[in-house]
Structures are given as C-alpha cells and as structure tokens.
C-alpha cells in the first residue's frame, strides 16, 4: 500500500530525531494523516485490527501520548466522556457532531477571535490559553432517513 506524503514526512522527521518507527507508530501516523476527523481509542482499535494490528490498550495509549508530546496529534474532548484524537493539520477549529450516527465534521467560525474577544470579558489576572466549542445536532443523512 502506498503511503501518503504527509505520513512519510512525519515518519522521517521522527526517525531523524532518534525515535524508533514501529509498525504501530507508522500505522497510527498513516491513519491520522488520512482521516481528518477525531478518532476515539475504540475507533483506532477497530481501524488497527482491520490493518492486522491488535495492540494492548496500554500500548495504544503510550503511542498516543508519544504523538501528542511531539505535536502530531491533539486530544479533542466532545463532552461525551470519550477521549478523541486528531491530526494537527491546521489552525484551531471546531466540530459538528451528529447525535444519531456520531459522525464528526470540522467547522470554522467566521471571525471567531474578534467575536470571542468582544463577547468574553476576562479578568486581567486570567489568560485564556484554550477553549472548546462543539455543536451537536442531526446530520443531513440522518435527518433524511
């Protein structure tokens, strides 16, 4: 199977930095660079199984921590208790989550920074370093069923 360019570049960068490139690590990098939506550990275990890998959950979490520490992926919390992870491929964005089929789509808010700065008055002694805004509803496919 032909690897995508982003995955090859990331693998090269990590191995050049002295990190071992195990089959699991390479596969995770490939999955995250190909799938542009947040994936839960359950999703990842299913995908890995289809690719012939069955890592222990502890091993998977260790690899996810490794990729987070190297700023390859970011953890995304959707308020449903599931940890999800996605490839860091662009600036901060938000998600629309279908409550029926659980698909997740990326969305961008127009003029978000300007609007949020006007809307939120933070005390001078508090600096916001991050925020999460997620939208929950029913996607067109589920709405038309």
C-alpha positions as CSV (number, residue, x, y, z in Angstrom):
1,X,0.0,0.0,0.0
2,X,1.3,3.4,-1.0
3,X,1.8,5.8,2.0
4,X,0.7,9.4,1.8
5,X,3.3,12.1,1.6
6,X,2.4,13.7,5.0
7,X,2.9,10.3,6.8
8,X,6.2,9.7,5.1
9,X,7.5,13.2,6.1
10,X,6.3,12.8,9.7
11,X,8.0,9.3,9.9
12,X,11.2,10.8,8.5
13,X,11.1,13.7,11.0
14,X,10.5,11.4,13.9
15,X,13.2,8.8,12.9
16,X,15.7,11.6,12.2
17,X,15.0,12.8,15.8
18,X,16.2,9.4,17.0
19,X,12.7,7.8,17.6
20,X,12.0,4.2,16.6
21,X,9.4,3.8,13.9
22,X,7.5,0.7,15.0
23,X,4.7,-0.8,12.8
24,X,2.1,0.5,15.2
25,X,3.5,4.0,15.2
26,X,3.8,4.1,11.4
27,X,0.2,2.9,11.1
28,X,-1.1,5.4,13.6
29,X,0.6,8.2,11.7
30,X,-0.9,7.0,8.5
31,X,-4.4,6.7,10.0
32,X,-4.3,10.2,11.5
33,X,-2.9,11.8,8.3
34,X,-5.6,10.1,6.1
35,X,-8.6,10.6,8.4
36,X,-9.2,14.2,9.2
37,X,-11.8,13.7,12.0
38,X,-11.3,13.0,15.7
39,X,-11.0,9.3,16.4
40,X,-11.6,7.6,19.8
41,X,-9.4,4.8,21.1
42,X,-12.3,2.4,20.2
43,X,-12.2,3.7,16.6
44,X,-8.5,3.4,16.5
45,X,-8.5,-0.2,17.8
46,X,-11.1,-1.1,15.1
47,X,-9.0,0.5,12.4
48,X,-5.8,-1.1,13.6
49,X,-7.5,-4.5,13.8
50,X,-8.5,-4.2,10.1
51,X,-4.9,-3.4,9.3
52,X,-3.7,-6.6,11.1
53,X,-2.6,-5.0,14.4
54,X,-4.0,-5.8,17.8
55,X,-2.1,-3.6,20.3
56,X,-2.9,-3.7,24.0
57,X,-4.8,-0.6,25.2
58,X,-1.8,0.4,27.3
59,X,0.5,0.3,24.3
60,X,-2.0,2.3,22.3
61,X,-2.3,5.0,25.0
62,X,1.5,5.1,25.2
63,X,1.7,5.7,21.4
64,X,-1.0,8.4,21.6
65,X,0.9,10.1,24.4
66,X,4.1,10.0,22.3
67,X,2.3,11.6,19.3
68,X,0.7,14.2,21.5
69,X,4.0,15.2,23.0
70,X,5.5,15.6,19.6
71,X,2.6,17.8,18.4
72,X,1.5,15.3,15.8
73,X,-2.0,14.8,17.3
74,X,-4.2,16.7,19.7
75,X,-6.8,15.4,22.2
76,X,-10.3,16.6,21.4
77,X,-12.9,16.4,24.2
78,X,-16.6,16.3,22.9
79,X,-18.3,16.4,26.3
80,X,-19.4,12.8,25.9
81,X,-16.7,11.3,28.0
82,X,-14.8,9.7,25.1
83,X,-11.2,10.8,24.5
84,X,-10.7,11.5,20.8
85,X,-7.6,12.4,19.0
86,X,-7.0,14.1,15.7
87,X,-4.0,15.1,13.5
88,X,-2.8,18.6,13.9
89,X,-3.1,19.8,10.3
90,X,-4.5,23.3,10.5
91,X,-5.3,26.1,12.9
92,X,-7.8,25.8,15.7
93,X,-11.3,24.7,14.6
94,X,-14.5,23.2,16.0
95,X,-16.7,20.3,15.3
96,X,-20.3,19.4,14.4
97,X,-21.3,16.1,15.9
98,X,-24.3,14.1,14.7
99,X,-26.1,12.7,17.8
100,X,-27.6,9.9,15.7
101,X,-24.8,8.4,13.7
102,X,-21.9,10.1,15.7
103,X,-20.1,11.4,12.6
104,X,-17.9,14.4,13.3
105,X,-17.3,17.2,10.8
106,X,-14.8,20.1,11.1
107,X,-16.3,23.6,11.0
108,X,-14.8,27.0,11.2
109,X,-16.4,30.0,12.9
110,X,-16.1,33.2,10.9
111,X,-14.3,36.0,12.7
112,X,-14.2,33.8,15.8
113,X,-11.3,35.5,17.6
114,X,-12.7,39.0,17.2
115,X,-16.2,37.9,18.3
116,X,-15.0,35.9,21.3
117,X,-12.8,38.7,22.5
118,X,-15.7,41.1,22.4
119,X,-18.1,38.6,23.9
120,X,-15.9,37.4,26.8
121,X,-14.6,39.9,29.3
122,X,-11.8,38.1,31.1
123,X,-10.3,39.5,34.3
124,X,-6.8,40.9,33.9
125,X,-5.4,38.2,36.1
126,X,-6.7,35.4,33.9
127,X,-5.3,34.5,30.5
128,X,-7.3,32.1,28.3
129,X,-5.0,29.6,26.7
130,X,-7.6,27.3,25.0
131,X,-11.3,26.8,24.5
132,X,-13.7,24.2,23.1
133,X,-16.9,24.9,21.2
134,X,-18.7,21.9,19.7
135,X,-22.1,21.7,18.0
136,X,-24.4,18.7,18.4
137,X,-27.3,18.0,16.1
138,X,-28.5,15.7,13.3
139,X,-26.6,15.5,10.0
140,X,-28.4,15.6,6.7
141,X,-28.0,11.9,6.1
142,X,-29.8,11.1,9.4
143,X,-32.3,13.9,9.0
144,X,-33.5,12.4,5.7
145,X,-33.9,8.9,7.0
